[in-house]
C-alpha cells in the first residue's frame, strides 16, 4: 500500500497533465474539423444546399475508413505521420495526433446526424424566404441542432478519454500509460484500481456536464 501511494504521488500529477493535454488537443480538433466535415457531409447530401455526390462520397469514405479501424491499429498506422508532425512516436504529443484524427472522424458523423435531424420544414421555410445559405447555417441549422451537437461532443469526449487510456499501451503517456507501466507490467493492483476509478469519475463528470449544457439549450 505504501509503495502504491508513493507511485501515485510521484507519477499521477504528470500523467494527469499529459491526459489533459491529449484530450484538449483532440477536443479542439473535433470541434473545428469534425464540425466542418460534418457540415460538408450534410450540405453535399441535401438538395436544398450544395448536393454533390462526388464530394459527399469521398469525404464519407475517408471518414468511414478511419472509423472502421480499432484505435490501437490506427495508432500504429499513423506512426509515420506522427513522427513527421511531432518528431517522435511516443509521449502525449505523439498520441495527440491519432487521437485528433480519430476524434474528428467520430464527431463528423455525429455532426452530420445532428444537422440531418433538424426539421426539414424549418429549413425549407428559411429557403423560401430567400435567406442565404450562410444565414440558414448560422441561424437555423446550428441553432436547431445545438443540443444534439453538444450531446455528440459529450459522447466524443468520453471516447477520447477511452482512446487516451489505450494510447498508454504504446507509450502514449497519460493516465493510461501509468496504469500499463505500474498496474499491469509491475503488478501494482492498487495503481491500476486507482487509475480506473479516476477515469470513471472523469467520464461521469464529463457526461453530467454535457447533459446539463445540452438541456439548457433544449427548447421546451
C-alpha positions in Angstrom: 0.0 0.0 0.0 2.8 2.4 0.9 4.6 1.7 -2.5 1.3 2.3 -4.3 0.9 5.7 -2.6 4.4 6.6 -3.5 3.9 5.8 -7.2 0.7 7.8 -7.3 2.3 10.7 -5.5 5.3 10.8 -7.9 3.6 9.9 -11.2 -0.1 10.8 -11.1 0.3 14.6 -11.4 2.4 14.4 -14.6 0.2 11.6 -16.0 -2.9 13.8 -15.4 -1.3 16.8 -17.2 -0.5 14.6 -20.2 -4.0 13.3 -20.4 -5.4 16.8 -20.2 -3.1 17.9 -23.0 -4.1 15.0 -25.2 -7.8 15.5 -24.5 -7.8 19.2 -25.1 -5.9 18.9 -28.4 -8.3 16.1 -29.6 -11.4 18.0 -28.5 -10.3 21.2 -30.2 -9.6 19.2 -33.4 -13.0 17.6 -33.2 -14.9 20.8 -32.7 -13.1 22.6 -35.5 -12.5 20.0 -38.2 -15.2 17.5 -37.1 -17.8 20.2 -37.2 -16.6 21.4 -40.6 -16.5 18.0 -42.2 -19.9 17.1 -40.7 -21.4 20.2 -42.1 -19.9 19.5 -45.5 -21.3 16.0 -45.4 -24.8 17.4 -44.6 -24.7 20.2 -47.2 -23.4 18.0 -50.0 -26.2 15.4 -49.3 -29.0 17.9 -49.2 -30.6 19.1 -52.4 -31.6 22.4 -50.7 -27.9 23.4 -50.4 -25.0 22.1 -52.4 -25.8 18.5 -53.2 -22.6 16.9 -54.6 -22.4 13.1 -54.7 -18.7 13.1 -55.5 -17.6 15.3 -52.6 -20.0 13.5 -50.3 -18.8 10.1 -51.3 -15.1 11.0 -51.0 -15.5 12.7 -47.6 -17.8 9.9 -46.3 -15.4 7.1 -47.4 -12.4 8.7 -45.7 -14.4 9.2 -42.5 -15.6 5.6 -42.7 -12.1 4.2 -43.2 -10.8 6.0 -40.1 -13.8 5.0 -38.0 -13.6 1.3 -39.1 -10.1 0.9 -37.6 -9.7 -0.1 -34.0 -7.9 2.8 -32.3 -4.9 0.6 -31.4 -4.4 -0.2 -35.1 -4.9 3.5 -36.1 -2.1 4.4 -33.6 0.3 2.0 -35.4 -0.8 3.0 -39.0 -0.3 6.7 -38.2 3.2 6.3 -36.6 5.0 7.6 -39.8 2.7 10.7 -39.9 3.1 11.2 -36.2 6.9 11.2 -36.5 6.8 13.8 -39.3 4.4 16.1 -37.4 5.9 16.0 -33.9 9.3 14.3 -34.4 8.6 11.3 -32.1 6.2 8.4 -31.8 6.0 8.3 -28.0 4.6 10.7 -25.4 1.5 12.8 -25.1 2.2 15.0 -28.1 2.6 11.9 -30.3 -0.6 10.3 -29.0 -2.5 13.6 -29.7 -2.1 13.1 -33.5 -4.0 9.8 -33.9 -6.4 10.9 -31.1 -7.2 14.0 -33.0 -7.8 12.2 -36.3 -10.0 9.6 -34.7 -12.0 12.2 -32.8 -12.5 14.3 -36.0 -13.9 11.3 -37.8 -16.0 10.2 -34.9 -17.5 13.7 -34.3 -18.0 14.4 -38.0 -20.6 11.7 -38.3 -22.4 12.8 -35.2 -22.5 16.4 -36.5 -23.9 15.2 -39.8 -26.6 13.3 -37.9 -27.4 16.3 -35.8 -27.9 18.5 -38.8 -30.0 15.8 -40.5 -32.3 15.7 -37.5 -33.3 19.4 -37.9 -36.9 19.7 -39.0 -36.9 20.0 -42.8 -39.9 22.2 -42.7 -38.0 24.9 -40.8 -35.1 24.7 -43.3 -37.5 24.8 -46.3 -39.3 27.8 -44.8 -36.0 29.6 -44.4 -35.0 28.8 -48.0 -38.5 30.1 -49.2 -37.9 33.5 -47.6 -34.8 33.9 -49.7 -32.3 33.6 -46.8 -28.7 32.9 -47.8 -27.1 29.6 -47.2 -24.7 31.1 -44.6 -27.6 32.7 -42.8 -29.5 29.4 -42.8 -26.5 27.6 -41.4 -25.9 30.1 -38.6 -29.5 30.9 -37.7 -31.3 27.7 -38.4 -29.1 24.6 -38.6 -26.8 25.5 -35.7 -29.5 26.9 -33.5 -31.9 23.9 -34.0 -29.1 21.3 -33.8 -27.2 22.8 -30.9 -28.5 20.4 -28.1 -27.7 17.4 -30.3 -24.3 18.8 -31.2 -23.5 19.3 -27.5 -24.6 15.7 -26.7 -22.5 14.4 -29.6 -19.5 16.4 -28.3 -20.0 14.8 -24.9 -20.0 11.3 -26.4 -16.8 12.3 -28.3 -15.2 13.4 -25.0 -15.9 10.0 -23.4 -14.5 8.3 -26.5 -11.3 10.5 -26.3 -10.8 9.5 -22.7 -11.1 5.9 -23.6 -8.7 6.3 -26.6 -6.2 8.2 -24.5 -6.1 5.4 -22.0 -5.5 2.9 -24.8 -2.6 5.1 -26.1 -0.8 4.4 -22.9 -0.3 0.8 -24.1 2.1 2.0 -26.8 3.9 4.7 -24.7 1.4 7.5 -25.3 1.7 8.9 -21.9 -1.1 9.9 -19.6 -3.2 8.0 -17.1 -3.4 5.0 -19.4 0.4 4.8 -19.6 0.6 4.9 -15.7 -1.9 2.1 -15.5 0.0 -0.1 -18.0 3.5 0.6 -16.7 2.7 0.1 -13.0 -0.7 -1.5 -12.7 -0.1 -4.2 -15.4 3.6 -4.6 -16.0 4.6 -4.3 -12.3 1.5 -5.9 -10.9 0.7 -2.9 -8.8 -3.0 -3.6 -8.5 -3.6 -0.5 -6.3 -2.3 1.8 -9.0 -4.4 0.1 -11.6 -7.5 0.3 -9.4 -6.8 4.0 -8.7 -6.5 4.9 -12.4 -9.6 3.1 -13.3 -11.6 4.9 -10.6 -10.1 8.3 -11.8 -11.1 7.5 -15.4 -14.6 6.6 -14.3 -15.0 9.8 -12.3 -13.7 11.9 -15.3 -16.2 10.2 -17.6 -19.1 10.6 -15.2 -18.4 14.3 -14.7 -18.0 14.9 -18.4 -21.3 13.2 -19.2 -23.1 15.0 -16.4 -21.8 18.4 -17.5 -22.6 17.7 -21.2 -26.1 16.6 -20.4 -26.6 19.8 -18.3 -25.4 22.1 -21.0 -27.4 20.3 -23.7 -30.5 20.5 -21.5 -30.0 24.3 -21.1 -30.1 24.8 -24.9 -33.0 22.4 -25.5 -36.2 24.2 -26.5 -39.1 23.5 -24.2 
